[in-house]
Each structure stands twice: as C-alpha cells, then as structure tokens.
Amino acid sequence: MRFPTFALAALALCPTLALANGTAPQVSYGPRPAYLIDKLPEGELKAKLQSCSHQTVEKTDFSIGHRGAPLMFPEHTVESNVAAARMGAGILECDVTFTSDLELVCRHAQNDLHTTTDILTSDLADTCVTPFAPANGDTPASAECRTSELTLAEFRTLTPKMDSADKTATTPEAYQGGVAGFRTDLFTHDAQTMTHAESIALFRSLGARFTPELKSPSVEMPFNGFTQAAYAQKLIDEYKAAGVPASDVWAQSFDLNDILYWIENEPEFGAQAVYLMDEYNLDGYSPMDAATWPHTMAELKEMGVNYIAPPMWMLVTLEDGKMVPSLLATEARAAGLNIITWTLERSGPLANGGGWYFQTVKEAIDDDSDYLQLLHVLA
C-alpha cells in the first residue's frame, strides 16, 4: 500500500466544489474524516489525526476510488468518478466488461444491469437473460441482465441508478428501489455511463491514475470469437492507444491466469498487475493458516506477481482483543509483495460488527471510528 499523510477521501460521504475550467479538480475531503476522528476514543491515534486538521488538502495514490464514489453517486459513472477525484482519490477504477459487439465498458459485473440501470423499465427489458420475476411469498423478486446481450449503442441508452433492488417488488418499477439507508439517490439525475476508453480520457483529465479490473465474464468464453486472452489484451491496448504509460496503470483481475498473461505478454503493464485474491471461496481457507493457501506469498512473487489485493478482512486478525496484521499480511510483506485492499467505506454504520469486510475482527467493531482503527492497522 501507499501511505502519505493521512486522508480518508476515496469514498467520503460529501460532494465538493471543483474548478470549472477543465483543469484537475480542487480537492476537499468533506466532513466525513473529521466526523470519524471526533468519534475516536482519546489516545495517540486521535491526537495524531487531529494534528492533521490544517494540512494542505491534496489527492493521493493512497486513496483509490472503488467504482468512483458509489455511496452517493451511481457507480462507474462520470459523476461518481469526478466526485472521487474531488475528494482526493489519486487512482480511479473502471471495472471492465464487454458488450455483444465486443466493446469494453465500465460495469462492476457483466450481469448487473438489472440493479445498476433502468433496463427493466426500458425498451431493452426483453434482452435480459432472466426476465423480471415478481416476489411471490418467500421467493424474492429477481432478474438478470447482461452487457453482453447489448450493443454499445444500446448500452448507451440506459440510465444509471444506485446499485439496488427491492426484492419484495411485484413490478419492475418497484424493483428499482431498495437503496441502502446509508446511501443516497440525490445525485442520480442525468448520470452518465462510460466506455473503458472514455474512462481513460476522464481520469486523465482529473489528474488521476488508473486501476482497471478485468471482470470475469458471465458468458462462456470464447464469446463470438472473443477469447479470454484477447479480452485481457484489449484492455491493455486501450491504454497504449491513449498513450498512457504502464507506470500509471494497475490492471487487476481475480483470475491469476490474466495476471500471468500480462506478465508474459505485456511485461511493463504486468509489473504492476494486481492479483485480486478470492481464495476465501475455497473450503477451509484461512488467512491465518498458510497450509490452506493455494499459493504461498513467496510462490506468487516467484511467478512475477508484484501486487496482491485481498479484501480487508484477510489482512487483519484479533490478538488480545486488538486488531493486528494477519499471517497473510506479514507473509506478503516478507515476500516483497505490494498490497492494495478493498473496501474501506462500503459497509455503512459499523454498530453491528461491520459485516463481510470486517468479519475477522468483528468482535472489535462497534463504532464508525473503527474505520480509522482498521486503516491504522493496515498502514
């Protein structure tokens, strides 16, 4: 990870003003960091963070906009990423998937259009691979709609919305609701989707660097002749076509084969390729037991991997009731691996243990200030 002067900015809960002359936006952290600092118990950490209150506000690569700033803005939109840059995120993310005509677009998943856009209430509803089914007794409402069923031109007609679904809905219109209480839909009007190439141009204009994620396809590959290797290569080619240096790009994938493809075929980009670790899906996996890992940290390093990105809970554990680094975290550092993690500000209020992202330290999580306690351990 990168650790400059403290800033909790990537997913802060406040919009800010920006310059209107096309230059990189003026940065303002908003009230969220100070709010969390105020909630900290008295002690060394609180005193240190309070001492930063008059620091020069700046963007930093320590702060990455995961899907932009999706607690307030529809994810993977122009507006969401502009907001993240305005709050200090020095690196921005486009999750990359593809359309039926093999154009790369920004979506968290190839099959999330039913929760992130208005497709179910549009003329494209009949393209959904699983049509809307209303809630019926104990069976929740459901649907599945994919970018791979749409041309790029059709994708552009969709209106983004906050990622949500009302599982009790009996109509497609009602299914559009269900926004979590700790989010807002105040800033959804006229939100704009992006292609991957458009995200490159936008992020560059914001003075940010890039961390695209090659999303796992929901369709069988090859798709219309499009192989997984061609998919991985096209992502890199769009940075090369835009003249973006490899040193500004941290390409991500959950598929280790994608990482190894970049290392072998695009070594400059492969040097900063980020292996998103989903080993937690394996039976018996534990970040505290190396015998359960499919690869040791040293083995990943020997493969040429330089960056790993586990979820936060894989990097921390409890010791005498206090949050400390996990075995995986210490082994990764010992192997010389760089660490990026996800996602600090996504869980909402932490009064009930923090949920999935905090599962290994939930007994120590009872207050929103624990966001900063965990960030301090990671740092």
Summary of the structure (lengths in Angstrom):
residues: 379
radius of gyration: 20.7
end to end distance: 7.6
largest distance: 60.3
contacts: 1256
relative contact order: 0.12
helix: 34%
strand: 15%
